[in-house]
Amino acid sequence: MRAGDGLELCQHHYVLARLLIEKVTGRSLAEQMRERILGPLGLSGTVVPDASPEIPEPHAHIYYRYEEDGRQETVDITRYNPSWVSHRR
């Protein structure tokens, strides 16, 4: 990568890590994060996405930019629901 090159976020590693954690522990990623990381560090205002796209206010927004018919489009994907990744429903 060179200076000035675009950088895009890729969710593949997050998806694989989530599936692996849930398969090995038998519990959701959110449960594991709360128990092993967030709780011990006292991060009571931190939320891990689980089965709901709801995030308590205040929070940052996430935007996805793409090109369609030669036009740049930008969509707010903050409420994107990552539960499709989980093997636990």
Disulfide bonds with the S-S distance in Angstrom:
none
